[in-house]
Amino acid sequence: MSAWSVRHDAIRTFQDRREAGRVLAQRLSSYRDDPDVLVLGLARGGVPVAWEVAAHLRAPLDVFLVRKLGVPQWQELAMGAVASGGGVVLNEKLMDRLGISDDDMAETLRRETIELERREQAYRGDREPLQVAGRTVILVDDGIATGASMMAAVRAVRGARRVVVAVPVGPPGVCRELAAEADDVVCASMPQDFEAVGQAFADFHQVSDDEVRELLATPTTDPVR
């Protein structure tokens, strides 16, 4: 897909994630009432945004988890990401530069996969994840920085008929990179001086597990909406 297909609006600040979701929802109105559409919110911060999108589109919502693969001894630095369904993205240049061995990567991937599965159970309980095969999947997060997490998510839903990325904010270059992998990309704001996702929000509190569970339990497909 051409990078120039990225859809975006003027740079703006959102009051909170819920407002950002409503803004994204308007940009995605062409998908409304499509029975094949499924909205997946990347946990945790993407779920409040995704709920608003799903409610506007009258589409089902599910949670989608991505775990950062942190560099050993420096966990804040990501050498990749792993997503629900097994999608993995690695920064091989960084790994080579830091001399990270295959064994170190394998152990990090094993550990983060266990945590990913634990969190899925915590959010979803015994309910099976909604199936993506043959559907239009809209992947929603509260923003992108390096793009590794969203790229892992895109690659993890390859069974989908169409993959859409929707975020309130992200750097222009990363949004264009995602456009090469996804079928549609909506970045509501792409500031040239991007520093962090939180700069686009007045309220950027940490989303709790309880908030995620509450939103997942709140219907998005009410016909009167």
Phi, psi and omega in degrees: 000139182292139179298335183284000177275358176299130179256129181209166180241185179297154178299136183206167175246137180260146177296314179200184182294325181295318177296319178301321178296321179293323177295313178299320182302320179296324180287343183253015186301337180295344179265004185291140177063019174274117185294346180269356184279137174228130178258128178242121178264125178287123183280142004259325189298336182280346185291316177299324177294314183295326180299316180296321178297311182297320180296318180292320182280351186055052182237153177293151181239140172219165179266147179225128185253140173227132179245131175291141174261098185280149177295133177306137181071000179206068192297337181288340179269119184274130172257005178163193180205152175233140185240163171310136181090355173096005178293131182231136173236131180238142173266085187293329178295318178295317180299317179295318182295324182267357178068036180281125184280163176299324179294319178297317179295316181298320180292319178297316180296318179298313183296315183287331176293320177298315180294322178300313180294325178296317181291323176301317178296320181295324183276322189256341184065224181273357181289132178290147176297147177293142185282139181260344186302127176076006184252165169271113184256124177255112179269122186238132172227172180276001177157168176230147178243282177278337181088356184297317182295314180292324178297320177297320179296315180301316182287339181278345182248036183298340178285351179290151176289324182212137181241124181242132175255129180225119180219150178290327187207149176184159178291144184306315183297320181290320177300322179290324176298319179295328180295339177283344182250324182266164179277336180207139179228127176239107173250108187295331180216133180229076182293135178294330181263034183304132177239316181201155180302320184299340181294342182269001185234137171287320177243112181230050181293157177288125180286133182271163175299320180297321178296319178298312181297320180296318180293320179295334180272355181264119185301142177249355188249026177299119185297341181273355184290000000 
